[in-house]
Amino acid sequence: MTTLPDPVIDETRAWVRRAVIGLNLCPFARAVEAKDRMRYVVSDSPEPARVLEQMMAELLLLADTPVEETETTLLILTEGFADFLDFNDFLGLAELLLRRAGLEGEFQIASFHPDYQFAGTPFEDVTNATNRSPYPTLHLLRESSIDKAVASMENPDRIYEENMETLKRLGPEGWAALREQCRRDAETGDMPGV
């Protein structure tokens, strides 16, 4: 596990800036990224038990760190979770650990994967891209931050629908071009701003 800059973090950061923030898929992300309160951590372990240990370490770090320093963590998994169904099964274990640790209600886990697929949608449906990331990723979020962000919005229930509309307008070719730009950003080190 590393928190040092590397190509995996660079590509993930480019995805956050270009897709998540740039397409406004998460209206809350811009402020967190702009204030440098988003932690990017890479796990290169293919072992679910080891990744769960790393996840717990990150959750405990968040619990012990003021929100003004670190608000959220993206735990990026580079080994062993390429299959979306395996990753989805692993997510169940991660959520179980969160509950058993007594952290449910304080934190939640959002999941992203290069092959993310919503139930009932064909794989190629561009709306799946709302949860498609360069690498399998666990987003560890503070419930208090979510509550605060939702309270500041006029109609937070519209986020999901607006995301679907945004991706349909972008289309598969537009999404592919955006993903390629994220890869180029990581290779050149030319990070888009927030």
C-alpha positions, 0 to 999 in steps of 0.5 A: 500500500502506498500514498506516494504519487504514482501512475495509478493515483495520477490516472484515478485523480484525472478520472476524479477531475475529468469525469466525477467533477468535470461531468458533475457526477458527484456535485460534492466532490469538487470542494473536497478535491479542491481543498485537497481533502481526498486521500488516494491510496493504492493496494496492490494485494490480490488477497481479499483479507489483506485488502480488508485490513488496509480498508480498516486501517484507512477507516480508522485513520479517517476516524482519527483525522479531522475532516478539515485535513482528510474528508474521504479516501479512495482505496484503489485496488490494482491486483486481483479484482479485475472481474466485476462479479468477484469485486462485487462479492468482495464489496459484500465482505467489505460492508460486513466488516464495516458493520462488525467494526461498528462503523456503519452510520459513521462511514459508508463505502461506494464502489467503482470498477472499470466494468461496473454494471448496474443490474438489469442493464446491458454491459455496453449501456453507457449509463454504467459509466457513472460507476466506472473508474480506471481501477476497482476502487472503494470510496470510503465516505464519512456519513456526516459529510454526505449528510451535510452535502445533501442538506445543502442541495435543493433536490439531491434525489435528481443526482442519479437521473441527471447522471444518467442523462449526462452519460447518454448525452456524452455517449459511448464514444465520448466516454471512451475519449474521456477515459483515454484523456485520463490515461494521457493525463497520467502519462504526461503528468498534466493534471486537469484542475478543479 
